[in-house]
Amino acid sequence: MSRRFSKSKTARAMSTTTETDETMGTDTMTPASKLEALRSKMKQLNLDVYLIPSDDPHLSEYVPAAYMRRKFLTGFGGSAGTAVVTQDKALLWTDSRYWNEANLQLDGSLWTLMKQGQPKVPTIVKYLGELAAKHYKDAETKVKVGIDPFVHPASFAKDLKEAFKDAAKTELSLEDTEIGELDTSNPNLIDPIWGDARPEVPFSAFRVHPLEYAGVKVEDKIKAIRKEMESKKATLSVFSALDDVVYLFNVRAMGDVDTCPVGIAYATVSNDEVTLYCDSRKVESKSVQDHLKEITIKPYDDIVKDIQTHCETKGNKVWVDTSRANYAISSVIPKNALVDNQNAVTPMKACKNEAELEGMRKAHVVDGAAMANFMAWLEDRIVVQGKSVSEVEIDEVLTGCRAEQPGFLECSFPTIAGVGSNAAIIHYRAKEDDLMKYLDTTQPILIDSGGQYTYGTTDVTRTWHFGEATDEFKDTYTRVLKGNIGVDSMTFPENVPGFVLDVFARKSLWEAGKDYGHGTGHGVGAALNVHEGPFGISPRFGNLEGLKRGMVVSNEPGYYEDGNFGIRIENLLEMQFVNPEHNKESEVSEDEAKSAEKKFLMFKKLTMIPIQKNLINVDLMSPTELDWLDAYHEEVFAKVSPLLEADSPAMKWLQKSCEKIDRS
């Protein structure tokens, strides 16, 4: 066993604890010198403000190292956040998931953390509107805000213009006066500061995603898109998000974006042509060329020019979701030629077909086997041998266990392995530094991890304790579990927005005066990105996307006490109709849908990993909840045990973990 789970070069290479620092290039500049260089450039260009977001040209959540400009400038490595720099201030906006991380990584003498979502913290556009009003009042000139149009959504420009207008009216009582302007004319200002140390934009090769896992042919997807285009009177559809592009063409890639099986590319569909815009090195293999033989391949940088040319023909209309496309693309589309709606791929991708769901089910069963092997090893090291294990080694060994499973490619996101107080840092990533902790019997550990398999994507969180947990910890752990069961057990009408379910995840925590700052659930792609829209389960009422059959969602309530501990229990769930007859895949006309009986959905469990029973306060659990736990463990054992060797440590761990809970 010790050899099997040794820290091999393979496991170390696949491990997510190494971050992307080594691919970020040699960084010899100090945080202060970077800001000084940026402000000098801003002064040359007469810019009052410059914005540096997290995004790449495709507005991806995880971006290639070449686009980690905000991290280069600020030192903050979270996946969400925007830096705003003026001549005398440097501000970073990020949400509650990253406040702890930002406080640790930002130089407080240079940067101010703006805790996005807090009552007294304005949004970026509101802040800029108020800044513009003050600037106009003091100098009677417009404030000039610089951005790179390729890394900002089209919606940002619109929101900023509205903020300027509102501020002029409310702060200065000016109706038709422009107090601010957006300057998109300059190349990105960070790149020359980064210089030769900036990594190259990647060009990893595409591979064909087999039909047995994709479920729908490319030509059928294109046919469905053109049908939607006809109804919207659009002559061109533009797809900018990387997962939309690879989904459309039934291809995947590995290496462009860590942990995401996508490739850097755009796509368009017109009435007579389908075009893939990418680096030619991505499509050199014969298998990919044969697969895409009906698709036009063009240089990556041609996308804006081609859209502009299409718009020059009278009557042409371009369908693009401006919330998911960059401003450089949308800015060349005249207002009367723009069809701004959710694109046709988004709902297709969100509602998995049966082949995709079968691949997801398979991925979660093999993931369960990997976790059984890992937990048997970890429990032996901690409990039997009495040793301590670093968070980094935990990540490496867990990744190694997944790598032994058939079809494993890479992790589906950077593993979170947080011991004790590190678990309260919601998106913590272990490194061999002063913050890293060692697991023993005195502290709990939160492990949030997942795998990308050729046939599916997994994401699971468990909180473990190999010693004697405090009563407070057990109470909170039980309330988090009750929230997970509360969501999992719901029956709800089709097309209900996700926020309707969120309260069931928080009810027990609220009763104890506790809560958590993140959403309860996000969509998950099928052999695609681990975070996928357009729906979610969250207390925020803004997302009105209805829940539908075939969607896959995470269910992950938690609780975090800064400086002490963090708890999260996460399963992935698929949505199915309660009535099995409704689950039969067939196209239903709009009229039939309106006249049909109301359909109700329920969740079906995907994650097949036990929940630690001795951390549960059974006095807080109802008989129904305890029945749920026993039934879940029975299902886990039935599905995972056939993949384990009889009498192996993993099998023994699984058997013990799946025994019925002691209710006494």
N, C-alpha and C positions, 0 to 999 in steps of 0.2 A: 504493500500500500504506500509506503513512504516514497518508493521510486516512482510509482504511478502518478503521484501528486507532487513530484518535485518541481522546483521552479525552472522548468525547461526554457530554452530560448523561444520556443513556440508560444508558450503561455505568456512569457514576458512581452513578446511582440504583440500578442492579441490583447493583453491587459490594458485596461483603460486608465490605470492610475498614472501613467506616464504623461498624461495631458498631451498637449501639442506643442509644448515649449520647445522641444528639440527641432520641430519643423517650422518654428516661427522665425528662424534666422538668428544670427548673432546680434544681440541688442546691447550695445555699449553705451547708449545714451541714458542720462538720468531722467527721471520723471519731469524735473524742472526744465531741463534743456529741451525736451520734446515740446513742452508748452511754449517755451520761449521761441522756438523755431516756428511753431504754428502761428503764434501771434505776430511774428515778424512778417510771415507770408500774408496773413490777413490784412495787415497794415498796408503792404504793398498793393493789395487788390482792393483796398477801401472797403473791406468787409467788417461790419460791427460784430457779427456773430457767425460762428461756424458750428455745424452739427455733424457729429460722428456717431452713426448708429451701429448696431450689431450686424447689420444685414449685408448680404451679397446681392448681386443683381437680380436674384430670384426670390429675395426676401425669405431665405431659408432660416429655420430655427438654429440648426447647426451649420456652420459655414466652413469652407476650406481655410487653411491657415493664411492664404494670400489675402483674404478679405477680413482678417481679424484686426482691423485698423483701430477699433475702439479699445481692444485689449492692449495693443501696442502702445497707444497713447496714455491710457489710464492705469494699466496694470491689473484692472478688474477683468476676470476671466469668465464670469457668468454668461449664459447664453442669451440673456435678455437685458437690454439697457441702452441708453443713448446719452452720449456726452454732449454738452452744450458749452462752448467756450466763447467768452468775450475778452476784451482787453484787460479786464480786471477780475473776472470770475471764471471758475471752472467747475461745472456742475455735472453730476451724474444721476440720471433718473433710472431706477430699477424697481421691480415689484418685490413683494414681501418674501418671496422664495430666496432672494439673494441679499437681503439687507445685512445679515451676519457676514456673508462672504465679502461683500463690498467694504464693510467696515474694516475687515482684516487686510484687504488688498490695496485699498486706496491710500495714498499719502494725504493724511488729513490736513497737512499744512498747505496743500495745493488744491485739493478737491473737496467739494461739499456734496454729501450724499443727499439726494432728494428722494424721500421714501414715497414712491408712487402709490397713490390710493389713500394716503393719510389725509384727514380732513383739511389740514392747513397747507397741504402741498399742492400747488397748482399743476395742471397738466403742462406739458412743454409748450403747446401752442398758446395756452392762456398766459404763461410766463412771458413768452415772446411778444404777445399782444400788449401786455402791461409795460414791458420794456420799451416797445415801440412808442407807446403813448408818452412815457417819461422822456424818451429821447426827442420826440417831436416837440414836446412842451419846452424842453431846455434849449434845443438847438434849431428848432423849426425845420428840421430835415428828416427824411425818411431813414428808418433803421434798415440796414442792408444785411440780410441773412443768406449766407452761402451754404449750399448743399451740393453733393454729388447726386445728380438725378437718377443714376443707375442703382443707388442703394437706398432710395426712399420710395415708399409707396405713392402711387398717384394721389391717393386720398389725403396724404399729408399736406401737399401743396394747397389743396382745396380748403382743408381745415385751417391752415395758417392764414390764408387770405381772409377767411371768415373771422378769425381771431383779431386780425388787424382792424377789420371793419367794425367789429363789436367794441374793441377798445377805443377806437376813435370816437364812437358814439357815446359810450358810457363814461370814459375817463376825460374826454376833451369836448364833448358835445358837438362833434363834427360829423356831419352826415355824409358828405361826398369827398372827403379828403383822404388820400392814401398816406398812411403813416409808416408803412413798411413795404419792402419789396423782397422778392426771392431771387437770388442770383444763382443760376445753374450753369453759367457759361464757362467755368473753369474746370480743368481736370482735378481729380481728387487731391486735396492738399496734403494728405498724410503720406502718400506714396513717395514723394521726393524726400521727405524727412526720414522715412524708413529706409529708403535707398536700396543698395544692393542686398541688404539683409532680408528684404521682403521675399517670401517664398514665391515660387512660380505657380501660376494658375494650373491646377492639375488637368490631366487629359486621360484618365483611366479608361480602358476599353469597355465598351458595352458588351454584355452577353445576352443571349436569348433567354427569356423567361418562358419555360415550356408551357404549352397550352394546358397540360394536365393540372398545372397550378394556377394559370391565368384564368382559365374557364371560358373566356370569350376571345374570339379572333380579332386581330387588329382591324380587318375590313368591316367587321360587324360594329366595332366601336365607332369607326369613321362614319358608317351609315347612320348610326344613332345620332352622332353629332350633327351631321348635315340635315337630318330631320328636324332637330331643334333649331338649327340655323334658319331653316325655311320658315318656321313659326315666328322667329324673331326678325325676319327680313334682313338677316346678316349675310354678307358675302365673304367674310373672313373671320375665323375664330383664332384667337391668339392664346397660347398656353405658355405661361412663364414659370410657374412653380415646378421645381424639378421632379417631384413625385407625380404630378399630372403628366409630364412628358414621358417618363418611363412607363407609367401605367398605360398610356395611350398606345405606345408602340410594343408593349410586351417585351421590354428589355429591362435589364438591371445593370448596375456597375458597382465596383468596390474600389475605393481609394480616393475618389473625388471629395467626398464628404465623410469624415469618420463616422462609423456606425450606421450610416444611411445608405441603402443600396441604390443610389441615384447617380446620374451623371450630369455634368454642367451642359445644359442645352436649352433651346427654346423649340417650340413647334407651332405651326399654323396649319389650319385646314380651310381651304376655299372650296368652291363648288366643283373645281376640276383638278385640284392639286393638293397634295399633303407634303409639307416640308419640315425637315428636321434641321435645325441650325446648331452645329457643333464643330469642335475641332475634328479634322479629318482623321486624326489618329485614333479616335474613339470607335470608328466603324471600319477598321482595316481587315478584320477577320472575315473569312469566307462565309462562316455560318451567319454572322450578322448581316453581311452584304446580301446574302440570299434571302434572309428574313425580311430585309427592308428594300427589296428590289423594286417595289412599287412606290417607294417614298423618295422624294427629291432631297438630296443632302446638300446643304449650302453652308458657307462659312458662318461661324458663330456671330461675328460682328455685323452681318448683313441684316439682322432682324429689324432694326429701326428704319433703315433705308427702305426696305421692302414694304413695310407697313405704310410708310409715307407715300411711296409710289402707288400702292393700292388705293389710298385715299384720294389720289388725284383724279381718278375716274369718277365722273358724276354718278351719283346714285349708290355707290359702294358704301357699305356699312361694316364697321369692325366691332366684333363682339369680344370684349375683354373685361375681366373682373378687376376693376381698378384697385380694389383693396388687396389684390394679390399680384399686381404687376407694378413694375417700377415706373417712376415718373417720366423717365426718358422715353419709354414706349407710349404712354398715354398722351404725352404732350404733343406728339406729332399727329394725333387723331383729332380732326375738327369736331366740335361739339355736336354738330348735326349729323356726323358720321359715326358717332360712338353709341354702341349698345353696351351699357354698363350693368351687367348682371353676373350672378354666379355662373361660372362656365359649365358646359355640359359634362365635363369629366368629373367634377367634384362630387355630385350625387352618385354617379356610376361607381366611383372608387370607394365611396363611403359605405354603400350597401353591397356587401360581398356576395358573390354568387356561390353556389354550392361547392364548386371546386376550390375556391379560395377559402371558404370556411373549413373544408376538410383538411386543407393544408395547415390552417391555424390550429385545428384540433390536434393534428399529428405533432406539430411543433411543441405544443404544450405538454403532451405526454412525454416526449423525449426530454424536454426541459425538466420535467419532474424526476426523470431518472438521473439526469445530471445533478440535480439538487440533492437527491438521496445520497449519491456518491460523495458529494461535497460535505454534506452535513455529517455523514458517518466519519469522515476524516476529521472534520473540525471538532466534533464532540470527543473523539478519541484523543486529539491533541490537548484539548482544554481540560476535560474531565478525567480521563484515564491517565494520561501522561503528566497532567498538572503543569503543562507548559503555557506560555502566552504566545499569541500570534499577532503579528502586525496587521493593520488594515490593508497595507499594500500586498502582503502575502495572501491575505484572504481573497482579494480581487484576483490575483494571479492564479491561485489554485481553483477558484470557482470558474474562471474562464477556461482553464485547462480541462475541467470536468465537462464543460459544454463542448469543447473542441473534440472530445471523443465521440460525440453523438453524430449520427449520419446526417449530412447536409448542413452542418454548422459552418458559417462563414466568418462571423465576427459578432461582437457584442452589439446590441441594438441601441445602446446609449452608454455613456460613461458610468461605470458601476459606482454606486454610492455604498461604501462600507464604513459606517460611522459608529465608533465605540463611545459610549457614555455621552458626554456633552457634544461631541462632534455630530451625533445623530440629530441634534437640534438645528444644525445647518442644513437646510432642506435639500439643497443640491450640492452637498459636500463631495469633494473628490480627493481621495487620499493620495498623498505624496510623501516621499521620505524627507520630511522636514520637521520643524519643531512642533507642528500641530498634530502630526501623526500619533495615534495611540495604539496600544496593544490590548488585545482582548484576553481576559482571563475570567475567573468565576465571580469577580466582584462587580462587573459592569455589564449592562446589556449592549447589544449591537443591533443596529438597523442596517439591513442589506437590501438595497433596491437595485435590481439587475435584470438583464434580459439578453436574448440571443436573436441574431438574424440567421435563419435557416433558409435553404433554397426554397422551401415550401411555406414558410410562415415566420411570424415575428412574435416574440414573447416579452413580457414586462411584468415583474412580480416583486413585491416587497414583503419581507417578513422581519419581525423584530424578535430576537432570541435572547435568552438569559440562561447561562449555564451554572449559575449559583442560586442564591436565595434572594429573590426580588422583594422589595419593600411592599407593604400593603398599599401605599399610595400608587406605586408603579402598577401593581396588579389591578387596582381599581380603574386606573386610566386605560390600561391595556384592554380591559374587559369592555369599557365604554366604546373604545375604538372598534373593537370586534363587533359589538352590538350595532354600531353604525354601518359596518360592512354588511352584516346580515340584513339590516333594515332595507338597504338599497337592493341587495341581491334578491330579496323575497318579494319585491314589488311586482304587482300586475298593473298595467297602465294603458291608456288608450294610445293607439298609433298616432303619431304626429304631435304628441305632447312635447313641449320643450324640456330640455334636460334640467333646467333650474327647478322644475316642479318636484323632482325626486331628491334634490339636494338636502332638504330638511331632514329626511329620514337617516342620512349619514351623521347628522350633527345632534339629533334629539337627545341621546343619552349624555353626550358631552355637555350640551347646554344645561342639562339638569344639574350638572356638577359645576356650572359656571366656567366651563372650558370651551375652547373652539380652536380652529386652525385656519391659517391665512391663505391656503391654496384651494383650488377647485377640487371637487371630489372625483371627477372622471374626465378623461380625454379620449378621443377616438384613436384607434390604432390601425395602421395599414396592414394589408396582407402581403407578407414578404416585402414590406415597404417601410416608410417612416414610422417610428414608434409613437410619434405625436401626429395626429391627422385630424383635420376638420371634416365638415364644418360645424359639428355639434359638440356638446360637452355637457357635463353635469357640474353646476357651479351655482353659488348664491347670486351671481351677477345676472340681472334680468335682460341684459343686452342681447344675448344669443337666443334667438327665437327659433332656431332650426329644430324642426320636429324629429323625434326619434322614430326609426323605421326598422323593419325586418332586415336582418343581415348586417346591421351595424355592429361593430366591435368596440367596446368601451372599457376603460379601466374603472375600478371601484376602489378608491384609496383614501378613506378617512385617516386622520392622524392627530397627533398632539405633540407639541414641542415646547420644552421648557429650557430657555436659554441657560447655558452653563451647567445643565443637569443631564437631560436625556431627551430623546425623540422616539416616538412610536408611530409606526404606520403599518397597516395591513392592506395589501393590494392584490386583488385578483382581476384578471380580464374576463369579460363576459360577452357573449354574443346575444343578440336580440332575435327572438323567435315569436311567432304568433302563438297565443294560448291554444287556439283551435288548430290542430295539426293540418286540417284540410286547407287552411289559408297559407300554409308554408310551401305548398306546391308551386313551383316557379312557373308563372305564365303571365303574359302581358294582359293587363286589364285596361280597358278604355277609360277615358276620363268620365264618361257618362255612367259606366258601370261602377266606377269607384264611388261616385257621388250617391248612387242609389243603393249600394251594397250596405249590409249591416255594419255597424261599428266594430272595428277589429281591435283586439287587445293584445298587448305584447307582454312577454316575460323574459327573464334572463336565463341563459344556460351557461353553466360554468365552463371556462376554458382552462384556467390555471389549475394544475394538479400537483399542489405542494401542501403538505400538512401545516396546520397552525398549532403553535406550541400550547399544550393544554394546561400545564402546571402554572401558567401565568394568568389563568382565568379565575376570577372570583365567581364561582358557580351560584352564589347567593344573589348576584346581580342579574343572572341569566334566567330567562323564562324557559319552561319546559320545551316550548316550540323552538327556541333558539338552540337549546342543547340538542334537540332532535336534528336540527339543521346541521350542526357541527358533526354529529355522528354519521349522518347520511353523506356529508361531504367527504369525510375521511374514508368511508366505505367505497365511494366512487374513486377517490384517489388511489387507494390500494388496488382496486380491481383493474385500473387502467395502467398504472405504472409498474406494478410488481412483475408482469410478464417480461419486462425489459431488464430485470435484474437477475443476477445469478443467485440460485438458492443458497441459503446459509451465508451469503456474503455480508460484510458489515453494512452495506447499503440496504440490503433486504431486511436485516435485523432492525436497522434504524427505522425503516419505513413501517414495518409491522408494529413496532412499539409506538410510533408516532400516530398511527391510524387506529389504535385501539379505542374503544368507546370511552368517553370521559367519565371519571368517577363523579357521580352526582351527590355523594354524601357530604 
